[in-house]
Amino acid sequence: MGSKWCIYRLGDIAEFSYGKMPKKEFVGTGDYVIFSGYKYTESYPEKNTSAGELIVVARGVGGTGDVKITTRDCYLTNLSIKINLDETKVRKEYFYYLFLQSNLRYLDSGSAQSQITINDLANVEISAPSLNVQDLIVKSLKAFDDKITTLSSMNQTLEQMSQTLFKSWFVNFDPVIDNALDAGNPIPEALQARAELRQKVRNSADFKPLPTEIRSLFPNEFEETELGLIPKGWKFSNVNSLLKNTIGGDWGSDSRDEKHTIQAVIVRGTDIPELISGKMSSAPCRWVEPKKLEKRKINNGDIIIEVSGGSPTQSTGRSIFMTEQIISRLGGIIEPASFCRKFEPLSIEIGLIISLHLNKIYNDGKMWEYQNQSTGIANFQTKYFLEAEHVVMPDVEIINTFYNIVMPWIDKSHNNNQIVLSNLRDTLHPKLISGELSLEDLPDLTTDTEAA
């Protein structure tokens, strides 16, 4: 890089300080304290760390050695160490990127409780170029992170758009209320409050009505059923009636043998959030039996739902609508794990509605109703759920119209751009931070992600 690199002992260019335990009355109230530098709070009455501070997790489970820069004022407990660097030698952002991938976990003392001490940190030696080059490296790596964050935010927005339209059409029945109001039809008493709120929305300056050809697909009145009010001509269908088949998952074998002869990626419940968010999945690749794979292989439009596990604060029932993009990202041959199930819908269009319904009731906390915990592990009552949980279903024209509007959003949110960029960053990062790669060799991130 044309710059002289210097070796520094961290204790010679930095001051260190532990965080501290909060006042006694706040101990144990996790809503108020940052443990290990991870948890910001709005309501904690004291602050001992400002935004932009460099910290290292000193004790804890799983995170010891992680380096962080705080993004806002917070309370730092004695589980972390604050590092005040001499930034005429090493920039804190450069230090952060230096240990972002490798972290400082190798300093762990190996005692019963994982921990790193100030003395451990003081003896760390780091190599750094001139401040100008450090700043350029930080700027380049931050450009990657900013682009990845933007893509992640876009994916979340697209997912939210899908949920919002689903709620508008199939939960709040906004187009039906619009049609009833315009036709002068009476609104059932149970929906009066909703109709009044809808009228306020319709009267707002930024209201954009649905195109006439779409609104004409919806009825303009409601009817009472055993399960409640729904638009006239629609029906309640239990989940079971909307599926071709459902089957439990598989775990396969960690090595090939006479029975397990095909490699497949096994999607677990813990993999679902990262797959939805567009991140590269850590789902394991294992050997499976061809006979089991035949029934369990995931195809475009299938749903994987978690049916065992959970925690005291997280119910079972997390699910994901599997698209071609996700299946391709995982290598093409996918099975649900043994703690999950495959839902195969009657059609991909119906599968999308089922999936959005599952996400809504999960976010609403309704999945707790279908969970039991007779043993140490929580289990989803699949049979009961399939019969008891009902989805409001319109006619096929509305189903297809909804699919044609929403599916492009889902496809776009499931594209691999974020993963491509993350992989590129992770490849370039160690080479850049070590001086192996020249700054002039970096791609231009001001262009489209595909070009990067």
N, C-alpha and C positions, 0 to 999 in steps of 0.2 A: 504493500500500500504506500510505499514511499515515506513511511513514518517510523521513527524510532520507538520501540516498545520497551517499557520499563517494568521491572518486577518490584512489587510493593508488598511488605508485610502489613496486613490489615491493622494490626495493633499500632503501627507507626503513623497511620494516616486516618485514624478514626477513634472516636470516643463511643463507649457503649453504656447502655443503661437498661435494666430490666423494667418491665411494666410493674404494676403493683396490684395486689388484691383490692377490690373495692371495699367500701365501708361495710361493716358487719351486716347491717340491715339489708344490704343488696346481694349478699352472697347467696348463690343458689337460684337467684331469679334471672334465668337465662334471657328473659326479654330485655334486660337492661345492660348486659355486659358483652363486650367483645372477648370471646375466648380464642386464643391462638391467632389473633389478628384477622379473623375471618368475618365476624358478625358485627356489622354496623347497627346502631340503634338511633332512633330519633329522640327517645325520651330519657336516656340516662342523665342524671343530674350533674355528673362531673365529666370533664374531658381532661385527659392527660397527654393526648397525642394529637397533633395538628395534621391537617391534610397535607399530603406530599412527603410524609416521613418514611424512611426506609426501615423496615422491620424484618426480623427472621424469627420464625416459629421455633421456640427453644424446647418446648415440651408438649406432649400430647400424643394422640393416637393417629397415625397415618400422615400427619402433616409436618412432622419435625424436619427442619432444614429448609422448608419452603421460604422463599424470599418474596416480600410484598412491598408495594408502595401504597400507603393509605390514600384513599380518594376523598376523604372528608374528615373533619374532626371526630375523634372517637375516644373510647376508653380502652386502654391496653392493659391487660392483666399480666401477671408475672409468668405467664406461659410464653411470652415473647420478649425479644431483645430489640431495642431501638439502636440503630447504627447512625451516628452522626459523622459522615465522611468529610474529609478535607477535599472539597470539590475543586481545589486548584491542582489536585493530583488525579482524582477519579470522580467522575460524575455518578450520582446515585442511580440515575436511569441506566447508565452503562453497567453498573454493578448488578442491577436488577436483571438486565438481559444476559449478563455473563452467567448467572446462576438460574435462569428461568427454566432451562431444560435439564441441567445436571443437578440443580439445587445443592444444598449443603448437608444432605442427609448422611454423607460419609463421615461427618464429624460426630455422629451419634456415639455416645460413650459405651453403648452396649449394656447398660444397666437394666434392671428389671423394668424401669420406666424410661422410655425413650427420651433422651434429653441432650441438648447442646449447651455448653457454658460460654461465658464471655471469654474465658481463657482459650477455649477451642477456637473461637472466632478470631481472637487476636493473633493467633499463629498461622492463619490462612495466608497464603501468598497468591497474589493475583498479578496477571500481566495485562498491561493497558497501553494503548498508543497515546499520541498527543491528544490534548483536549479537543482540538478541532476535529480530529478523526473520530474520537469518541462521540462527539455531537452528531457527526454525519452518520455514523453507524446507528445511533439511537433513532435519528430521524428516519432512516430507511426501515428499520424494524418496526417502528411505530406506524409507519405508513401501511405495512402489512396488517398490523393489529387493527388499525382504524377501518381498513377496508373489510376485514373479516367481521368486525363489530357491525358495520353498516349492513352487510349481507345478512347477518343473524337477525338484526332488527327488521329488515325487509321480510324475512321468512316469518317472523312472529306476527308482523302486520298482516300478511297474507292469510295466515292461519286464523287470525282474529276476524278478518273480513268474512271468511267462510263461516265461522261460528255465528257472527252477527247476522248474516243473511239467513242462516238456518233458524235462528231464534225468531227473526222477524216473520218468516213465512210459516214455520211449523210449530211455534210455541205461542207467540203473541198474535198470530193470524192478521198481521197488519194489512195485507192486500184485501182480505175479506172485509175487515172493518172499513177500509177505504171505500170499497164497493157498496157496502151497506149504507154508509153515510151519504154517499152520492146518490143512491137510489131512494133515500128517505125511509129505508127499512128500519124497523125497531131493533135496537141492540139489547140482547138479553141482560137482565139485571146484573148477573155475575160478571159481565164484561163492560159494564157502564164506566167504571173507573179507567179501564184500559182505553175505552173509546174516547173519553175526555182527554186523556193524555195524548192519544194519537191525533186528536183534532188540534191540539196546541202545536204539535210537530208539523202538521199540514199547513198551519197558519204562519209558520216561521218563514223568514225571508230566504233561507238556504234550502228549503224543502225541495227535493227532486222526486217527483212521482215516478212510479214504474212506467215503462212504455205501455201504450194502450194494448198492444198485442199480447203482452204478458199479463196485464191486469185482467184482460177478458177471459183468461183461463181460470180465474178464481170465482167462486160463487159470491153472492151478495147477502147471504143469510146463514144463520147457524141452526144446528139442531141438537137436541139433548140425547145423550146415550147413557148407558149404564155407567160408563167411565167418565162422563162429563161432557161439556159442550165442545163441539167441533164444527168446522164448516160443513154445510150441507153437502152430502154426497161423499164426504170423506169417511174414513173408518179407522178404528183402533186395531192394530195387528200386533200380536205378541211376537217377540223376537224370533222364537222358534219357527213361526210360520213364514218368516222372511229369509230363512236359511235353507240351502240345499243339504248342508251337512255341517256337523261340528265334531271335532275329534281332539283328544288330548295330545300333548306334544311328546317329544322324545329327547333323550340326552345322548344316545349313541355311545361311542367308545373313543378314548383318546388315541387309540392306535388301530391300524388296519388288521383284520383277521378274516377268517373264512366267512363269517356272517356280515361283518361291517366292511363293505367294500366301496362305498361312495362317500366322498367328502361333501359335507354340507355346513353352512353357517347356521348356528343354533341361536335364535333370538330369545333372550330372556326378558323378564319384566324390567330389569334394571337397564336394559339397552334401549327401551322404548323412548325415553325423553331425548337421548342424544340423536336417535334416528329422526325423530320429528323435527328437531332443531337444525338439522342439516350438518351435523358433525360426523366425523369418521367414527364408526362404531367399534367398540371393543368386544363385540359378540364373538364367541369362540368358534373356531372351525373344527369339526369333529367327524369321525367316521360313523356312518349310519347304515342300517339294513335297507336294501332296495325295496323290500315288501312294505316296510313301515314308511319309507319315503314316498311311495306311490300314493298313499292316502294323505300324507301330512305335508307334502311339498306346497309351498306358498306360491300362489299365482297372483297376477295383477287383479286387485279388487278384493282380495281376501283380507280378513281382519285377524290380528293376533291380539289376544286378551290375556292378561295375567290373572291366574286363578288361585295362586297360592303364594304366601309370603307376607308382604305388607309389613306394617309396623304399628305401634300404638298411635302414631299420628298420620299414617298413610295407609289407606285401605287397599285391598286388592281391587282389581278391575281396571287397571291402566290398560289402554288399548292403542293400536295403531292401524290405520288404513294403509295397506301395502300397495305401493304404486310401482310402475316399471322402473322409475328412477331409483327408488330404494332397493328394489330387487337387484338391479344392475350394479348398484354401489356395493352390494354385499356379495356379488359374484355369481348370482343367478340361481343357485340351489340353496333354498332356505327352508328350515323347519322351525316350528315353535319349540321352545324348551319344554321339559317335562312339567314345569310349574305354570305352563301357559296352554292355551287352546287355540285351535284354528276355527274361525267362523267363515264358512263359505256361503256368501249371500246368493239369492236367486239371480241377481244381476249386479253388474258393477255399479249401476245407477242406484239401486236400492242399497248396495253396500256402503255407498258414500253417505246416504241418509242415516243408516244404522250407526256408522262410525261417528258422525257428528252428534247423534243422539247419545251414544256412549260417552263421548267426551263431555257433553253438557251435564249428564247426571253424575259423572265422576266429579266434575268441578263443583257441582251443587252439593256434594256429600251424600248423594243417595246410594252410592255403592256400599256404604256401611250396612244398609238394610239387607244386603245379600251376602254378608260375610258371617261366618261363625268361627269360633276359636276354642274348640273342645280340647285341642292339644296345644302344644307350644307354638305351632304355626297356624296363622290365620288362613282359612280356606274359603273360596268363593263358592256359593251354592248355585252351581251352574244350572242344574235341572230346574230348580225353583225359579231362577232368574229368567230362563228362556220362556217359561210359561207365564210368569207374573208380570214381567216388564213389557209394557205396550208402547208402540211407536205410532204416532198419528201419520197416516198415509193418505195422500191425495190421489188423484187419477194419474195415469201414466204420462200425460202431456206435461203436467206440472213437475213430475219427477224428472223427466228428461230435460225440461227447460232449466231446472235448478242445477242439474249435473253439468249442462253445457256452459252455465255461467261460472260455477264454482270450481270445476275440475281444472281449468287453466291456472287458477290461483294455487291450487294444491300442487299441481305439477311444477309450477315456478318455485314454490317454497321448498320442494323436494329436489331441486336441481343440485348438481354436484359442485357448483362454483365455489362455495365456501370451503368444501373439502379440498378441492384442487389448490386453492390459495393457501390453505392451512398447511398442506403437504409441502408446497413450495417454500413457505416461510420456514417450516421445520427443517427442510433440507439446507436452506441457505444460512439459517441462523448460526449454527456452530462454525461454519466456514468463514462467515463474516466476522464473528466475534473473536476468532483465533487469528485472523489476518490472512487466512488461506485464500479468501476470495476478495477481489478488488471491488470497490464501490461502483466502479464504472461498468461492472458486469451485471448489475442488478436490473431486473425488468422495470419498465415504467408503469407504476401503479395509477397514473392519472388516466390511463386508457381503460377500456372495459375489462371486467374480470376475466372474460374468456381469453382476451389477448395476453393477460398476465400469465 
